[in-house]
Amino acid sequence: MPKKKIALVGGGQIGGVLALICAQKELGDVVIVDIPEVEGIVQGKALDIMEARPHDGYDADLSGTSDFSGIKGADVVAITAGVPRKPGMTREDLLETNLKIISNVAKNVKKYAPDAFVIVVSNPLDAIVYAFYEVSGFPRNRVVGMAGALDNARFRTFIAMETGLSVQDVSCIVMGGHGPTMVPITRTATVGGVPLTDILSQKEIDAIVKRVQEAGTELVKLYGKGSAFFSPAAAITEMIEAYLRDKKRVIPSAAYCEGEYGIDGYFIGVPAVIGAGGVEKILEVDLADQEKELLQSTLEKVKVTVSETGL
């Protein structure tokens, strides 16, 4: 049986770590694509990871190129290409530059990998994934934004840190846009099946919510230059694996809604079932009135950003 092919568009910090994890998990062969100016760097990263294979025992092949034809026939395309956020810069500030980049990427993905499942990571996520969807003409089940998987992991991480309990036992949901208006659903959060509200005070829970909403900015400030890359790479890998191995995972993702949660025509963070059919289903949670209001509020922010794409 031939190995699956994973194309990574963007060979920066996230792309490099993502290539390594995908290879280690033997999800498929990996090709990293970036601009001609850094072709040597992505070729170097691919070769470097190849040379680590004897230590971990994985047999995935990796390559790097600046030629989009290298993604031909890819089963999955993960797009991290774009200008990274810098201190003081909002995700919306990135829109103009990254919109041009994603439009070019979408045309090439449509040309060389028309049957691929596409995971968009570039910021501002909610608008960039919408732009890819519009330019490529791909069906909604084969285009998704990676946001909720990362936001949810951060929520789980901070709950585990605050409670001192295993992150493996933490279950929770984050919905809405990717940014400070995201909506962590604290009411349904549990640790080992025990409601979070029975473990932590409301003040402690509120502090966790605030930290989750500002988690990206916290890392940007700490790094000084650039932004998160280890955790986003792990989140993307989770989605790639769910698709390639038909795992039917429920992963909070920026999925295209057609009436779910009363939202129509926008990509926004919702609990999505990811399997061999791509985004196979959006699970609808019975939200409390306040949660509905918060989701509507974040939707309005998404609408503004999407309208600025002009698509």
RACOR-V334091 format. One record per backbone hydrogen bond with DSSP energy under -0.5 kcal/mol. CO is the residue of the C=O (numbers start at 0). NH is the residue of the N-H. E is the energy in kcal/mol with one decimal. If there is no record, write none. Layout:
BEGIN
co:CO nh:NH e:E
co:CO nh:NH e:E
END
This chain:
BEGIN
co:3 nh:28 e:-2.7
co:4 nh:6 e:-0.5
co:4 nh:74 e:-2.2
co:4 nh:75 e:-1.6
co:5 nh:7 e:-0.5
co:5 nh:30 e:-2.4
co:6 nh:8 e:-0.6
co:6 nh:77 e:-2.7
co:7 nh:9 e:-0.9
co:7 nh:32 e:-3.1
co:8 nh:79 e:-2.5
co:8 nh:80 e:-1.5
co:11 nh:15 e:-2.5
co:12 nh:16 e:-1.9
co:13 nh:17 e:-2.9
co:14 nh:18 e:-2.3
co:15 nh:19 e:-1.7
co:16 nh:20 e:-2.5
co:17 nh:21 e:-2.6
co:18 nh:22 e:-2.0
co:19 nh:23 e:-2.7
co:20 nh:24 e:-2.2
co:21 nh:26 e:-2.3
co:22 nh:25 e:-1.3
co:28 nh:5 e:-3.2
co:29 nh:62 e:-1.8
co:30 nh:7 e:-3.0
co:30 nh:32 e:-0.5
co:31 nh:64 e:-2.4
co:32 nh:9 e:-3.0
co:34 nh:37 e:-1.8
co:35 nh:38 e:-1.5
co:37 nh:41 e:-2.0
co:38 nh:42 e:-2.3
co:39 nh:43 e:-2.2
co:40 nh:44 e:-2.5
co:41 nh:45 e:-2.2
co:42 nh:46 e:-2.3
co:43 nh:47 e:-2.8
co:44 nh:48 e:-2.3
co:45 nh:49 e:-2.1
co:46 nh:50 e:-2.3
co:48 nh:51 e:-0.9
co:49 nh:52 e:-1.4
co:51 nh:54 e:-1.2
co:51 nh:55 e:-1.2
co:52 nh:56 e:-3.4
co:52 nh:57 e:-0.5
co:60 nh:29 e:-2.6
co:62 nh:31 e:-2.8
co:64 nh:33 e:-1.9
co:65 nh:67 e:-0.6
co:66 nh:69 e:-2.3
co:67 nh:70 e:-2.1
co:68 nh:71 e:-1.6
co:70 nh:73 e:-2.2
co:74 nh:116 e:-2.2
co:75 nh:6 e:-3.0
co:76 nh:78 e:-0.5
co:76 nh:118 e:-2.9
co:77 nh:8 e:-2.5
co:77 nh:79 e:-0.7
co:78 nh:120 e:-2.5
co:78 nh:121 e:-1.0
co:85 nh:88 e:-2.5
co:89 nh:92 e:-0.5
co:89 nh:93 e:-0.6
co:90 nh:93 e:-1.0
co:91 nh:94 e:-1.4
co:93 nh:97 e:-2.4
co:94 nh:98 e:-2.3
co:95 nh:99 e:-1.1
co:96 nh:100 e:-1.5
co:97 nh:101 e:-2.6
co:98 nh:102 e:-1.8
co:99 nh:103 e:-1.5
co:100 nh:104 e:-2.2
co:101 nh:105 e:-2.8
co:102 nh:106 e:-1.6
co:103 nh:107 e:-1.7
co:104 nh:108 e:-2.7
co:105 nh:109 e:-2.3
co:106 nh:110 e:-1.4
co:107 nh:111 e:-2.7
co:108 nh:112 e:-2.7
co:111 nh:72 e:-2.4
co:112 nh:115 e:-1.7
co:115 nh:117 e:-0.6
co:116 nh:76 e:-2.4
co:117 nh:119 e:-0.6
co:117 nh:143 e:-2.1
co:118 nh:78 e:-2.9
co:119 nh:145 e:-2.8
co:123 nh:126 e:-1.0
co:123 nh:127 e:-2.5
co:124 nh:128 e:-2.8
co:125 nh:129 e:-0.6
co:126 nh:130 e:-2.2
co:127 nh:131 e:-2.3
co:128 nh:132 e:-2.2
co:129 nh:133 e:-2.3
co:130 nh:134 e:-2.7
co:131 nh:135 e:-2.9
co:132 nh:136 e:-1.8
co:138 nh:141 e:-1.7
co:139 nh:142 e:-1.0
co:140 nh:278 e:-2.8
co:141 nh:117 e:-2.7
co:143 nh:119 e:-2.9
co:144 nh:146 e:-0.9
co:144 nh:253 e:-2.6
co:146 nh:149 e:-0.5
co:146 nh:150 e:-2.9
co:147 nh:151 e:-3.3
co:148 nh:152 e:-1.5
co:149 nh:153 e:-2.3
co:150 nh:154 e:-2.2
co:151 nh:155 e:-2.7
co:152 nh:156 e:-2.5
co:153 nh:157 e:-2.6
co:154 nh:158 e:-2.0
co:155 nh:159 e:-2.4
co:156 nh:160 e:-2.5
co:157 nh:161 e:-2.2
co:158 nh:162 e:-2.5
co:159 nh:163 e:-2.1
co:159 nh:164 e:-0.6
co:165 nh:168 e:-1.3
co:166 nh:169 e:-1.2
co:168 nh:191 e:-3.2
co:170 nh:189 e:-2.6
co:172 nh:184 e:-2.9
co:174 nh:182 e:-3.6
co:175 nh:268 e:-1.6
co:176 nh:178 e:-1.0
co:178 nh:181 e:-2.0
co:181 nh:183 e:-0.6
co:182 nh:174 e:-2.4
co:183 nh:185 e:-1.4
co:184 nh:172 e:-0.5
co:184 nh:187 e:-0.8
co:185 nh:188 e:-1.0
co:188 nh:195 e:-2.8
co:189 nh:170 e:-2.7
co:190 nh:193 e:-1.6
co:193 nh:190 e:-2.5
co:194 nh:197 e:-1.9
co:195 nh:198 e:-1.6
co:195 nh:199 e:-2.7
co:200 nh:204 e:-2.3
co:201 nh:205 e:-2.7
co:202 nh:206 e:-1.8
co:203 nh:207 e:-1.7
co:204 nh:208 e:-2.4
co:205 nh:209 e:-2.2
co:206 nh:210 e:-1.9
co:207 nh:211 e:-2.5
co:208 nh:212 e:-2.4
co:209 nh:213 e:-1.3
co:211 nh:214 e:-1.3
co:213 nh:217 e:-2.4
co:214 nh:218 e:-1.8
co:215 nh:219 e:-2.0
co:216 nh:220 e:-2.3
co:217 nh:221 e:-1.8
co:218 nh:222 e:-2.9
co:219 nh:223 e:-2.0
co:222 nh:224 e:-1.2
co:223 nh:86 e:-0.5
co:228 nh:232 e:-1.6
co:229 nh:233 e:-2.0
co:230 nh:234 e:-2.2
co:231 nh:235 e:-2.5
co:232 nh:236 e:-2.2
co:233 nh:237 e:-1.8
co:234 nh:238 e:-1.4
co:235 nh:239 e:-2.6
co:236 nh:240 e:-2.9
co:237 nh:241 e:-1.8
co:238 nh:242 e:-1.8
co:239 nh:243 e:-2.9
co:240 nh:244 e:-2.3
co:241 nh:246 e:-2.0
co:241 nh:247 e:-0.6
co:242 nh:245 e:-1.1
co:248 nh:250 e:-0.9
co:248 nh:273 e:-2.9
co:250 nh:271 e:-1.4
co:251 nh:148 e:-0.6
co:252 nh:254 e:-1.4
co:252 nh:269 e:-2.5
co:253 nh:144 e:-2.3
co:254 nh:256 e:-0.6
co:254 nh:267 e:-1.9
co:256 nh:264 e:-2.9
co:256 nh:265 e:-0.6
co:258 nh:261 e:-2.0
co:259 nh:262 e:-2.2
co:262 nh:258 e:-3.1
co:265 nh:256 e:-2.6
co:265 nh:267 e:-0.5
co:267 nh:254 e:-1.6
co:268 nh:175 e:-2.4
co:269 nh:252 e:-2.6
co:269 nh:271 e:-0.7
co:270 nh:282 e:-2.6
co:271 nh:250 e:-2.9
co:271 nh:273 e:-0.7
co:272 nh:274 e:-0.5
co:272 nh:279 e:-2.5
co:272 nh:280 e:-0.9
co:273 nh:248 e:-1.6
co:274 nh:277 e:-2.3
co:277 nh:274 e:-2.0
co:277 nh:279 e:-1.3
co:280 nh:272 e:-3.1
co:280 nh:282 e:-0.5
co:282 nh:284 e:-0.6
co:284 nh:286 e:-1.3
co:287 nh:291 e:-2.4
co:288 nh:292 e:-2.1
co:289 nh:293 e:-2.2
co:290 nh:294 e:-2.4
co:291 nh:295 e:-2.4
co:292 nh:296 e:-2.0
co:293 nh:297 e:-2.2
co:294 nh:298 e:-2.0
co:295 nh:299 e:-1.9
co:296 nh:300 e:-1.3
co:297 nh:301 e:-2.0
co:298 nh:302 e:-2.7
co:299 nh:303 e:-1.8
co:300 nh:304 e:-2.1
co:301 nh:305 e:-2.9
co:302 nh:306 e:-2.4
co:303 nh:307 e:-1.2
co:305 nh:308 e:-1.7
co:305 nh:310 e:-0.5
co:306 nh:309 e:-1.0
END
